[in-house]
Amino acid sequence: MFFRIFLKDFYLHHPFSIDIFEDFIYGVTYHNNFVFRVNKFGKSAVEHLTTGVNHATDLVLYHPYKQPEMANPCDRKKCEWLCLLSPSGPVCMCPNGRILDSGTCVEVPTPTLSPVSPSGTCNLLCLNGGTCVLNAKKQPKCRCQPNYGGERCEVNQCREYCQNGGTCTASPTGAPTCRCLAGFTGPNCNQRTCENYCKNGGNCTVNRGNQPTCSCPADFLGDQCQYRTCDGFCDHGGTCLQSSDGSKQCRCPPRFIGNNCEVDKCHYCRDGKCIPTNIYQPHGDVTCRCTNGRIQPSCYTCEGYCANGQCSLSATNLPQCKCPLGWEGHRCENPAPNENAESSGRTASIVIPLVLLILLVLLIGGAVLWYRKRMRGAKGFQHQRMTNGAMNVEIGNPAYKIYEGEQDDDVGELLDADFTLDPDKPTNFTNPVYATLYMGAHNSRNSLASTDEKKELLSRGDEEPLVDPLA
């Protein structure tokens, strides 16, 4: 029974290459290069897998289930140089200048050249199969066989060239080459294959291809025993390798990846099914059969994953988002904060406290200056004792702080009790200082009793300047 599916309604212009796997037909179109797949029983619509492929000429579906498990035929055929597969089986090939002879590549014999002397005779004697020719200046020269040199081809270039039993052969370019015995290598077999190859006490042996291999001690691993084992570092049976500088790395089983082999590839299958890629190796690599029917390394897709920006699969087959300007977050779902606003906010948070601090310092400084100025003004008018020769005169002036002075001064008795204001003249008052000194108040104990003293006080102002008692 055959089924026919019409794809004309799926906008597939001229499919020209198809492949079939399981229940699906995979194909590529000719004009727009769409890679699609469709259920071969018509149970679902066409699905575009890839668009925009440039000039796809063929489509081949690769899957381990479609590849037969078979050994390489060249493994059974030991070729000296190169083995190639052909429809008839493996074939050994030789490099240029050699041909295959009974399984061995031998040198192609160089035919002897005839003398070239269009305008004269070439009478130079050439040895070891060399041919005499005339050069551009009509001078005779010897053209030697590949393994000889010198003016008359008298020098055997292979003589004592190869060491340690190596076989010398001439190449088409004239330079000799050596085929070394097992255990030796180098241009003229002068180096031992195993010399300084294995590290940390490893035992070196040479295989059939003259390649060195190392048998490492129990605590070392690697091709050259260059890694020290470090148990407990790798998960899920991974092999830990520690280099000479102390760095560690894990050699993981096929199913696990990660720096410590901690990630199981089956985790990428999400809701799908984890299946082995090789049914003959149950502990080998795995892949996923996803819920949409696809078989792929991961069932995580970029479809609808990123809220904004571009989505791509990482090296671990997980989707990752590249956010555009103005968005952030694991899936570019959060608006990015305005950097200018943040910068303004940070500036304001620094400037405002600084300005307040400066204002507070200025305020305190102004208060201190005002207080000092006030105190200096207050001290300008204080009660002081006045002396006239040997006589102390205590005077209390009610016009300037009557009670200012020492506590033991009896200033209350210095003034006349009759100190009154004139009711008729509200802007004037009688000063008892002058009344006591010059009008002879009767109840002042230090009044000037005689007229001569009064005259002396008054006359001093004419003879010499009075000294300010406060000075």
C-alpha positions in Angstrom: 0.0 0.0 0.0 1.3 3.4 -1.0 0.4 6.8 0.4 0.5 10.0 -1.6 0.9 13.3 0.2 0.3 16.6 -1.5 2.6 19.4 -0.4 1.3 22.1 -2.7 -0.5 23.9 0.2 2.7 24.1 2.3 4.5 26.7 0.2 7.3 24.2 -0.6 8.6 25.3 -4.0 10.2 22.4 -5.9 11.6 20.0 -3.3 14.5 18.3 -5.1 16.3 16.3 -2.4 14.7 14.1 0.3 15.6 11.5 2.9 13.4 9.3 5.0 13.9 8.3 8.6 11.3 6.6 10.8 7.9 8.3 10.3 9.1 11.4 8.6 10.2 12.6 5.2 13.0 15.2 5.2 13.6 17.4 2.2 15.1 20.7 0.9 13.5 23.0 -1.6 15.2 24.4 -4.7 14.1 28.0 -4.9 14.0 29.2 -1.3 16.3 26.5 0.3 13.9 25.5 3.0 14.7 22.3 5.0 11.5 20.7 6.0 10.0 17.5 7.3 6.5 16.1 7.0 4.9 13.0 8.4 4.9 10.3 5.7 1.4 9.2 6.8 0.0 12.7 6.6 -0.7 12.9 10.3 0.7 16.4 10.8 1.5 19.6 8.9 4.8 20.3 7.3 7.5 21.6 9.6 10.2 24.0 8.6 13.5 23.0 10.3 15.8 25.6 8.7 15.3 28.5 6.4 17.8 30.5 4.3 20.4 27.9 3.6 22.5 29.1 0.7 22.5 26.9 -2.3 21.8 23.5 -0.6 22.5 20.8 -3.2 21.7 17.7 -1.2 20.2 16.5 2.0 21.5 13.5 3.9 20.1 12.5 7.3 22.8 11.2 9.6 21.9 9.1 12.6 23.6 6.2 14.3 20.6 4.0 13.7 21.0 4.6 9.9 24.7 3.7 9.9 25.7 0.1 9.9 28.1 -1.0 12.6 31.1 -2.3 10.8 34.9 -2.2 11.2 37.2 -0.2 8.9 38.6 -2.6 6.2 41.9 -0.7 6.3 42.4 -1.9 9.8 43.0 -5.4 8.4 45.2 -4.3 5.6 48.6 -3.2 6.6 49.7 -0.6 4.1 53.1 0.9 4.2 52.0 4.5 3.4 48.3 5.1 2.8 45.2 3.0 2.7 42.1 4.1 0.7 38.7 2.5 0.5 37.3 1.5 -2.9 34.2 -0.4 -4.1 36.4 -3.5 -4.4 38.0 -3.1 -1.0 41.0 -1.4 0.6 43.8 -0.3 -1.6 47.3 0.7 -0.6 48.8 3.8 -2.2 52.4 5.0 -2.5 53.7 8.6 -2.5 55.0 10.3 -5.6 58.2 8.7 -7.1 57.3 5.3 -5.8 55.2 2.4 -7.0 53.7 -0.6 -5.2 55.6 -3.8 -5.6 54.4 -6.9 -3.7 52.9 -4.7 -0.9 56.0 -2.4 -0.7 56.5 1.0 -2.1 59.7 1.0 -4.2 61.4 3.8 -6.0 60.6 4.4 -9.6 63.7 4.0 -11.7 64.8 7.2 -13.4 65.5 6.7 -17.1 69.0 7.7 -18.4 68.8 11.0 -20.2 70.4 11.4 -23.7 73.0 14.0 -24.2 71.6 17.4 -25.3 74.1 19.1 -27.5 72.5 20.9 -30.3 75.6 22.9 -31.2 78.5 20.8 -30.1 79.7 17.6 -28.5 79.5 17.0 -24.7 82.6 15.1 -23.9 82.5 15.3 -20.1 82.7 11.9 -18.4 79.8 11.5 -15.9 79.9 8.7 -13.3 77.2 6.6 -11.7 74.7 6.9 -14.5 75.1 10.6 -14.9 74.4 12.3 -18.3 76.5 15.0 -19.9 74.5 18.1 -21.1 75.4 21.6 -22.3 74.1 24.5 -20.3 73.0 27.9 -21.6 76.6 29.0 -22.0 77.4 25.9 -24.1 79.5 24.4 -21.2 79.3 20.7 -20.5 77.7 19.7 -17.2 76.7 16.4 -15.6 73.1 15.6 -14.8 73.3 13.1 -12.0 71.0 10.4 -10.8 68.8 11.3 -7.7 71.2 9.7 -5.1 74.4 11.1 -6.5 76.0 14.6 -6.6 79.2 16.4 -7.5 80.6 17.8 -10.7 80.8 14.3 -12.2 78.2 12.6 -10.1 81.0 11.0 -8.0 79.5 11.7 -4.6 77.0 9.1 -3.2 74.6 11.2 -1.1 73.4 8.2 0.8 76.8 7.2 2.0 76.9 7.2 5.8 73.8 9.5 5.8 71.4 7.3 7.7 72.4 6.2 11.2 71.4 3.3 13.4 70.8 0.9 10.6 68.5 3.2 8.6 68.0 2.6 4.9 68.8 5.5 2.6 66.9 6.1 -0.6 67.0 9.0 -3.1 64.0 11.2 -3.6 63.0 12.9 -6.9 64.3 16.2 -5.5 67.8 14.7 -5.0 67.8 14.9 -1.2 68.3 11.5 0.5 65.6 10.1 2.8 66.0 7.5 5.5 63.7 4.6 6.5 64.6 4.0 10.2 64.5 0.8 12.1 62.0 0.4 14.9 63.0 2.5 17.9 64.7 5.2 15.9 63.4 8.4 14.3 64.6 11.7 12.9 65.7 12.9 9.4 68.7 10.5 9.5 67.5 8.1 12.2 69.7 9.8 14.8 67.1 10.0 17.6 65.6 7.3 19.7 61.8 7.1 19.5 61.4 6.6 23.3 64.0 9.1 24.4 62.5 11.4 27.1 59.0 10.6 25.8 57.3 9.1 28.9 57.1 11.2 32.1 57.0 10.4 35.7 58.7 7.0 35.4 56.5 5.6 32.6 57.7 2.7 30.5 58.0 3.4 26.8 57.5 0.8 24.1 57.3 1.2 20.3 54.4 -0.2 18.3 54.4 -1.6 14.8 54.1 1.9 13.3 57.2 3.0 15.2 55.1 5.2 17.4 55.9 5.4 21.2 53.4 4.3 23.8 53.7 4.7 27.5 52.8 2.3 30.4 52.2 4.6 33.3 52.6 4.0 37.1 49.5 3.6 39.2 49.3 7.2 40.1 49.8 8.7 36.6 47.7 8.9 33.4 48.0 10.4 30.0 49.7 9.6 26.7 53.0 10.5 28.2 52.1 9.8 31.9 52.0 13.6 32.3 48.9 13.7 34.6 48.7 12.6 38.2 45.5 10.9 39.3 43.3 12.9 41.8 40.6 10.7 43.2 37.3 12.3 44.3 37.5 15.3 42.0 35.5 14.1 39.0 31.9 12.8 39.2 30.1 9.9 37.5 33.2 7.8 36.9 35.3 10.6 35.3 39.0 10.3 35.3 40.9 13.1 37.0 44.1 14.4 35.4 46.4 16.6 37.4 49.3 18.4 35.5 52.6 19.3 36.9 51.5 22.8 37.9 48.7 21.4 40.0 45.8 22.2 37.7 43.1 19.5 37.4 40.8 18.4 34.6 38.4 15.6 34.1 38.1 13.1 31.3 34.4 12.3 31.3 32.5 9.3 30.1 30.6 9.9 26.9 27.3 10.5 28.7 28.5 13.3 31.0 30.0 16.7 30.5 31.2 19.6 32.6 34.3 20.6 34.4 33.7 17.8 36.9 31.6 15.5 34.7 28.6 16.7 36.8 26.1 17.2 33.9 24.2 14.3 32.6 23.3 14.8 28.9 19.9 13.2 29.6 19.0 16.4 31.5 18.8 18.1 28.1 16.0 15.8 27.1 13.6 17.8 29.3 10.2 16.0 28.9 11.5 13.8 26.1 13.2 10.4 26.2 16.9 9.9 26.6 18.1 7.1 24.3 21.7 5.8 23.6 23.2 6.6 20.3 24.7 3.1 20.0 22.7 0.2 21.3 25.9 -1.9 21.5 27.4 0.5 24.0 24.9 1.0 26.9 27.3 3.4 28.7 28.1 5.5 25.7 26.8 8.7 24.3 23.1 9.6 24.4 20.6 11.7 22.5 17.0 12.9 23.0 13.7 11.9 21.4 11.7 15.0 22.1 8.0 15.3 22.5 7.7 16.9 19.0 9.1 13.7 17.4 12.6 15.1 16.7 15.7 13.3 17.7 18.3 15.8 18.6 21.0 16.5 21.3 18.7 18.8 23.3 14.9 19.3 23.6 15.4 22.8 24.8 14.6 25.2 22.0 14.7 29.0 21.6 11.0 29.2 20.7 9.5 31.7 23.1 12.4 31.4 25.5 13.7 35.0 25.4 11.2 37.8 26.3 13.4 40.2 24.4 16.6 39.9 22.5 18.2 37.1 20.5 18.3 33.4 21.6 20.9 30.8 20.8 22.0 27.4 22.1 25.2 27.4 24.2 27.9 24.8 24.0 25.9 22.7 26.6 22.8 22.7 24.3 20.9 25.1 26.6 19.2 28.2 25.4 20.8 31.6 26.3 19.6 35.1 25.6 21.5 38.1 24.3 19.7 41.1 25.7 19.3 44.4 23.7 20.0 47.8 25.2 17.5 48.6 27.9 16.8 45.0 29.0 18.5 42.6 31.4 17.8 39.3 33.2 18.3 35.6 32.4 15.6 35.8 29.7 15.8 39.6 29.1 12.6 40.0 30.9 13.5 42.9 33.2 13.9 46.5 32.1 17.5 47.7 32.8 17.7 50.7 35.2 18.5 54.1 33.8 22.2 54.7 34.3 21.8 58.5 34.1 19.1 58.4 36.8 21.2 56.2 39.0 24.2 58.5 38.5 22.1 61.6 39.4 20.7 59.9 42.5 24.2 58.9 43.6 25.4 62.5 43.0 22.5 64.0 44.9 23.1 61.6 47.8 26.6 62.9 48.1 26.1 66.6 47.4 23.1 67.2 49.6 24.7 66.0 52.9 27.8 67.9 52.0 25.9 71.2 51.6 24.0 70.6 54.8 27.3 70.0 56.6 28.8 73.2 55.3 25.7 75.2 56.3 25.8 73.7 59.8 29.5 74.6 60.1 28.8 78.2 59.0 25.9 78.5 61.4 28.0 77.3 64.3 30.8 79.6 63.3 28.4 82.6 63.1 26.9 81.8 66.5 30.4 81.7 68.0 31.4 85.1 66.5 28.1 86.7 67.6 28.6 85.4 71.1 32.2 86.7 71.3 31.2 90.1 69.9 28.4 90.4 72.5 30.7 89.6 75.4 33.3 92.2 74.2 30.5 94.8 74.1 29.2 93.8 77.6 32.6 94.2 79.2 33.0 97.8 78.1 30.8 99.1 80.8 31.7 97.6 84.2 32.0 99.1 87.7 35.6 100.1 88.6 37.1 101.8 91.6 38.4 105.4 91.0 41.4 106.7 92.9 42.3 110.3 93.6 45.8 110.2 95.0 45.6 108.1 98.1 41.9 108.3 98.4 39.5 105.6 97.1 36.3 107.0 95.7 33.6 104.4 95.3 30.9 105.6 92.9 27.8 103.6 91.8 26.3 104.9 88.6 22.8 103.7 88.0 23.1 104.6 84.4 25.5 101.6 83.8 24.7 98.3 85.6 24.4 99.3 89.2 25.1 95.8 90.6 27.9 94.8 88.3 31.2 94.2 90.2 32.5 92.2 93.0 29.9 90.6 95.4 31.5 92.1 98.6 31.2 95.7 97.4 28.5 97.5 99.2 27.3 99.4 96.2 23.8 99.8 97.6 24.9 102.6 99.9 26.8 104.6 97.4 23.8 106.2 95.7 21.4 108.7 97.1 18.1 107.2 97.8 16.5 110.4 96.5 17.3 109.4 92.9 14.1 110.2 91.0 12.9 111.0 87.6 11.5 114.5 86.8 7.9 113.9 85.9 7.9 117.1 83.9 10.8 116.0 81.7 10.4 112.4 80.7 13.6 112.3 78.8 15.8 113.6 81.6 16.8 112.3 85.0 19.1 113.4 87.8 22.4 111.6 88.0 23.3 111.1 91.7 27.0 110.8 90.8 27.3 114.5 90.2 25.0 115.3 93.0 27.1 113.2 95.4 30.4 114.7 94.3 29.6 118.2 93.6 26.4 119.0 95.5 27.4 117.5 98.8 24.9 114.8 99.4 24.5 114.2 103.1 24.3 110.4 103.1 27.4 109.6 101.0 30.2 108.4 103.0 32.9 109.2 100.5 31.7 112.6 99.5 34.1 115.4 99.0 33.5 117.5 102.1 35.6 120.5 101.4 35.5 123.1 98.7 39.2 122.8 98.2 38.9 119.2 97.1 36.2 120.1 94.8 38.3 122.8 93.3 41.2 120.4 93.0 39.2 117.9 91.1 37.8 120.6 88.8 41.1 122.4 88.3 42.9 119.2 87.3 41.1 119.2 84.1 42.8 122.6 83.2 46.3 121.7 84.3 46.7 118.2 83.0 44.5 115.8 81.1 42.3 113.5 83.1 43.1 109.8 82.8 40.2 107.5 82.0 39.8 105.4 85.1 38.7 102.5 83.0 41.8 102.6 80.9 
